């Protein structure tokens, strides 16, 4: 009589294959983390990991970030993870914190103002520029407000559009330029809304900035696909602005400011990928500077008492 049934044998074989795959992954990770060689991106020759220039072709090589700690971190958070996905994750994480402080999940725009103000909402510009205001000088709110949302539908709609539009812009402009366009367009939208006396939260200004980027891409490039993206972006912008006029609580000032900022920035920096070593280094430094600036804005938020 056979003890193992075919179904049980199948499950055991599947577990064995998973175990072998996990062991192979650990071996590969150990080899990648502790290997003392790296590959030249130009001639693909193996050179010592601390070499600053390839001895075979003369190509400058990156040394910082190639040690065991950095290589282990790259196995946990790979460099090819889309920045759009990371932005969505950060927005969802902060929205979870909002709901905990709010003691409830508001459906539309029900998040308490005290919670939004504590976590870094962007008020009218007069409150930031007036020396007697308790919010005087807190310009970091232009950044933190991009990651706050007033309700479930608010964040749901914004993240849906970001999930749809973000990867397109990220692929066209690259991670570093994408992050610059996203943050500066969002800050531009918050600045315009604040100048007009509006209190704003949400990623919509930054997302509308990406719409402006696609319009600029269609202006710079005359290919059929670029013209199609420009037409779709213009239609989406018009629909969003009409929706903003019809629905209370939506800041069309932030939307228009984001579109204008994204459009002008995209025209200024272009969509050409960095080719030289200097250009690659510049945009890599720019990317980490923007990450550090955003993190610093949240540090200031955490250290600032509620007025």
Secondary structure as the mmCIF struct_conf table of DSSP 4:
data_model
#
loop_
_struct_conf.conf_type_id
_struct_conf.id
_struct_conf.beg_label_comp_id
_struct_conf.beg_label_asym_id
_struct_conf.beg_label_seq_id
_struct_conf.end_label_comp_id
_struct_conf.end_label_asym_id
_struct_conf.end_label_seq_id
BEND BEND1 UNK A 3 UNK A 4
HELX_RH_AL_P HELX_RH_AL_P1 UNK A 6 UNK A 34
BEND BEND2 UNK A 36 UNK A 36
STRN STRN1 UNK A 37 UNK A 39
TURN_TY1_P TURN_TY1_P1 UNK A 41 UNK A 43
STRN STRN2 UNK A 46 UNK A 48
TURN_TY1_P TURN_TY1_P2 UNK A 49 UNK A 50
BEND BEND3 UNK A 52 UNK A 52
STRN STRN3 UNK A 53 UNK A 53
TURN_TY1_P TURN_TY1_P3 UNK A 55 UNK A 57
STRN STRN4 UNK A 60 UNK A 60
TURN_TY1_P TURN_TY1_P4 UNK A 64 UNK A 65
BEND BEND4 UNK A 67 UNK A 67
HELX_RH_AL_P HELX_RH_AL_P2 UNK A 68 UNK A 76
BEND BEND5 UNK A 77 UNK A 77
TURN_TY1_P TURN_TY1_P5 UNK A 79 UNK A 80
BEND BEND6 UNK A 81 UNK A 81
HELX_RH_AL_P HELX_RH_AL_P3 UNK A 83 UNK A 102
TURN_TY1_P TURN_TY1_P6 UNK A 103 UNK A 103
BEND BEND7 UNK A 104 UNK A 104
BEND BEND8 UNK A 107 UNK A 109
HELX_RH_AL_P HELX_RH_AL_P4 UNK A 113 UNK A 119
TURN_TY1_P TURN_TY1_P7 UNK A 120 UNK A 120
STRN STRN5 UNK A 122 UNK A 122
HELX_RH_AL_P HELX_RH_AL_P5 UNK A 125 UNK A 129
TURN_TY1_P TURN_TY1_P8 UNK A 131 UNK A 132
BEND BEND9 UNK A 133 UNK A 133
TURN_TY1_P TURN_TY1_P9 UNK A 134 UNK A 137
TURN_TY1_P TURN_TY1_P10 UNK A 139 UNK A 140
HELX_RH_AL_P HELX_RH_AL_P6 UNK A 141 UNK A 144
HELX_RH_3T_P HELX_RH_3T_P1 UNK A 145 UNK A 147
BEND BEND10 UNK A 150 UNK A 151
HELX_RH_AL_P HELX_RH_AL_P7 UNK A 152 UNK A 195
TURN_TY1_P TURN_TY1_P11 UNK A 196 UNK A 197
STRN STRN6 UNK A 200 UNK A 200
BEND BEND11 UNK A 202 UNK A 203
HELX_RH_AL_P HELX_RH_AL_P8 UNK A 204 UNK A 220
BEND BEND12 UNK A 223 UNK A 223
HELX_RH_AL_P HELX_RH_AL_P9 UNK A 224 UNK A 246
BEND BEND13 UNK A 247 UNK A 247
TURN_TY1_P TURN_TY1_P12 UNK A 248 UNK A 249
HELX_RH_AL_P HELX_RH_AL_P10 UNK A 252 UNK A 269
BEND BEND14 UNK A 271 UNK A 271
HELX_LH_PP_P HELX_LH_PP_P1 UNK A 272 UNK A 274
BEND BEND15 UNK A 276 UNK A 276
HELX_RH_AL_P HELX_RH_AL_P11 UNK A 277 UNK A 303
BEND BEND16 UNK A 304 UNK A 304
HELX_LH_PP_P HELX_LH_PP_P2 UNK A 305 UNK A 306
#
